[in-house]
Amino acid sequence: MSLEKILKVIKRNKRFIISAHTNLEGDAICSELAFARLLQKMDKKTFIVNSDKIPQLYNFLPGVKSISRFNGKIPEYEVFCALDCADRERLGKLSKFIDKNKVLINLDHHKSNALFGDINWVMPNVSSACEMVYYLFKKSEINIDKTSALLLYVGILTDTGSFRYSNTSSSTHRIVAELLSKDLSANKIYQKIYEANPLDEMKVLSDILNKFETDKKAKVAWVEIESDALQKLYSRIDIADNVFDFLRSIRGVEVSLIFKEINSRETKVNFRSRGKIDVARFARIFGGGGHHNASGCTIKKGLKEAKRVVIRELNKLI
């Protein structure tokens, strides 16, 4: 079993690099921090290194300042741990610095995972990478203290859309009940994540939402975020949660999209589905991936052309 293999590797080695996908969000960050705490409790040396910076939204998390942004080199290590990452390239610039002679652990919950590790522990039916780290705590019989519980809770909370998405199961709720018993305040955590958006950024977001579009049958809804607006938003508020909450509230919409202009030749696209459309499969058309109801990709085209191509293909599917 992959879980047992991971624990054997942990016991045999001392120095670990931990990393996650580009465009970091709650589950990626929290699974890194919680996994690092688990290793530290086992007297291991850990280094968390990512290609991208941490969004300011998550600055309240304990240990977040220990996370480094990749600067062209990484510390000496024995095991590289890729968390919440569907394929090697999603690690960003770090992907080129992984030593082929060192063990690579791939811990992920995406159905589209490419199984790129020496040890692949992939569980598409769980809520989050944090839920998987929870199982590691249990299997290793390491106590989940209050700090670890907070990290695991935030990761699960954000990746389930506050327990509203289809990846929320009865097991998820049982785990969360245990985590909350560690003297966590669900209300205070929710406020820090969802009710602390800066006024100026919410005004920018309001302008974006005001320009949302739909196809002729109102089955597909989307927004465009140009690069200048993206720079004003990206670091402090969770764009995806705010936008998708709005778009999925429209009756009849099956698929929601966010088109984000990275530059004049590159566009990131995020997809959400109500369930009828497998957006992970659809994203693979453009080299992306993810879950049945949530996925993404990067298209080597400008914003307008990327939108035209994606909407055309999506309308064929629907």
Residue pairs with C-beta under 8 A, 6 or more apart in sequence:
2 119
2 120
2 121
2 122
3 121
3 135
3 136
3 139
4 139
5 119
5 121
6 105
6 107
6 119
6 121
6 136
7 136
7 139
7 140
9 79
9 103
9 105
9 119
10 16
10 39
10 42
10 44
10 79
10 140
11 42
13 44
13 78
13 79
13 103
14 44
14 45
14 78
15 44
15 45
15 47
15 75
15 76
15 77
15 78
15 79
16 39
16 44
16 45
16 46
16 47
16 77
16 78
16 79
16 80
16 81
17 47
17 49
17 74
17 75
17 77
17 79
17 80
17 81
18 32
18 35
18 36
18 39
18 46
18 47
18 48
18 49
18 81
18 83
19 32
19 48
19 49
19 50
19 51
19 80
19 81
19 82
19 83
19 85
19 91
19 94
20 28
20 29
20 31
20 32
20 50
20 82
20 83
20 84
20 85
20 91
20 129
21 28
21 84
21 85
21 86
21 90
21 91
21 92
22 50
22 51
22 52
22 90
22 91
22 92
23 52
23 268
24 50
24 52
24 53
24 54
24 55
25 55
25 158
25 159
25 238
25 240
26 58
26 154
26 155
26 157
26 158
26 159
26 193
26 238
27 84
27 128
27 129
27 130
27 155
27 156
27 158
27 159
28 83
28 84
28 85
28 129
29 54
29 58
29 61
29 64
29 67
29 155
30 61
30 130
30 151
30 152
30 154
30 155
30 158
31 83
31 84
31 107
31 128
31 129
31 130
31 132
31 133
31 155
32 48
32 50
32 67
32 83
33 48
33 61
33 62
33 63
33 64
33 66
33 67
33 151
34 130
34 133
34 134
34 137
34 148
34 151
34 152
34 155
35 81
35 83
35 107
35 133
35 136
36 46
36 48
36 63
36 66
37 63
37 147
37 148
37 151
38 133
38 136
38 137
38 140
38 142
38 148
39 46
40 46
41 142
41 143
42 140
42 142
47 68
47 74
47 75
47 77
48 66
48 67
48 68
49 67
49 68
49 69
49 70
49 74
49 75
49 94
50 67
50 68
50 69
50 70
50 92
50 94
51 69
51 70
51 91
51 92
51 93
51 94
52 69
52 92
53 69
53 235
54 64
54 67
55 234
55 235
55 236
55 238
56 235
56 236
57 193
57 196
57 236
57 237
57 238
58 64
58 154
60 192
61 150
61 151
61 154
62 147
62 150
62 151
63 147
63 151
70 92
70 93
70 94
70 97
73 97
74 94
74 97
77 99
77 102
78 102
78 103
79 102
79 103
79 104
79 105
80 98
80 99
80 102
80 103
80 104
80 105
81 105
81 107
82 88
82 91
82 104
82 105
82 106
82 107
82 108
82 116
82 117
83 107
83 108
83 129
83 133
84 107
84 108
84 109
84 110
84 128
84 129
85 91
85 106
85 108
86 108
86 110
86 112
86 113
86 114
86 289
86 290
87 112
87 113
87 114
87 116
87 289
88 95
88 98
88 114
88 116
89 95
91 98
98 104
103 118
103 119
104 116
104 117
104 118
104 119
105 117
105 118
105 119
105 121
106 113
106 115
106 116
106 117
106 119
106 120
106 121
106 122
107 121
107 122
107 129
107 132
107 133
108 121
108 122
108 123
108 129
108 132
109 122
109 123
109 124
109 125
109 126
109 127
109 128
109 129
109 131
109 132
110 122
110 124
110 280
110 289
110 290
110 291
111 124
111 280
111 289
111 290
111 291
111 292
112 280
112 283
112 284
112 288
112 289
112 290
112 291
112 295
113 120
113 122
113 124
113 289
115 122
121 132
123 131
123 132
124 291
125 169
126 132
126 167
126 169
126 171
126 172
127 156
127 159
127 160
127 167
127 168
127 169
127 172
128 155
128 156
128 159
128 160
128 167
129 155
129 159
130 151
130 152
130 153
130 154
130 155
130 156
130 159
131 152
131 155
131 156
131 171
131 172
131 175
133 152
133 155
134 144
134 152
134 175
134 179
137 143
137 144
137 148
144 152
144 178
144 179
144 182
145 182
146 182
146 183
146 184
149 178
149 179
149 180
149 182
149 184
150 179
150 182
150 184
150 189
152 175
152 179
153 176
153 179
153 180
153 184
153 189
154 189
154 193
156 172
156 175
156 176
156 179
157 163
157 176
157 189
157 190
157 193
158 193
158 238
158 241
159 165
159 167
160 167
160 168
160 172
161 241
161 244
161 245
162 190
162 194
163 172
163 173
163 176
165 293
165 294
166 275
166 292
166 293
167 291
167 293
180 186
193 238
194 241
197 205
197 236
197 237
197 242
198 236
198 237
200 232
201 232
201 233
201 236
201 237
202 237
204 229
204 232
204 233
205 233
205 237
205 239
205 242
205 243
207 229
208 223
208 224
208 225
208 229
208 243
209 223
209 242
209 243
209 246
211 223
211 224
212 221
212 222
212 223
212 246
212 247
213 221
213 222
213 223
214 220
214 221
214 222
214 250
214 253
215 311
215 315
217 318
218 250
218 252
218 253
219 252
219 253
219 254
219 255
219 318
220 253
220 254
220 255
220 256
220 257
220 311
220 314
220 315
220 318
221 247
221 250
221 253
221 255
221 256
221 257
222 247
222 256
222 257
222 258
222 259
222 307
222 311
223 243
223 247
223 257
223 258
223 259
224 259
224 261
224 303
224 307
225 233
225 239
225 258
225 259
225 260
225 261
226 261
226 303
227 261
227 262
227 263
230 239
230 260
230 261
230 262
233 239
239 258
239 260
240 258
240 270
243 256
243 258
244 256
244 258
244 270
244 272
247 253
247 256
247 272
248 256
248 272
248 274
253 274
254 273
254 274
254 276
254 277
254 318
255 271
255 272
255 273
255 274
255 277
255 279
255 314
255 318
256 271
256 272
256 273
257 269
257 270
257 271
257 272
257 310
257 311
257 314
258 269
258 270
259 267
259 268
259 269
259 303
259 306
259 307
259 310
260 267
260 268
260 269
260 270
261 267
261 302
261 303
262 268
262 298
264 302
265 300
265 301
265 302
266 298
266 299
266 300
266 301
267 298
267 299
267 301
267 302
267 303
267 306
267 307
268 296
268 297
268 298
268 299
269 283
269 286
269 288
269 296
269 297
269 298
269 299
269 306
269 310
270 294
270 295
270 296
271 279
271 282
271 283
271 290
271 294
271 295
271 296
272 279
272 293
272 294
273 279
273 292
273 293
273 294
274 293
275 292
275 293
277 317
277 318
278 292
279 290
279 291
279 292
279 293
279 294
279 295
280 289
280 290
280 291
280 292
280 294
280 295
282 295
282 313
282 314
282 317
283 289
283 290
283 295
283 296
283 297
285 313
286 297
286 298
286 299
286 310
287 297
287 298
288 295
288 296
288 297
288 298
289 295
289 296
289 297
290 296
299 306
299 309
299 310
301 309
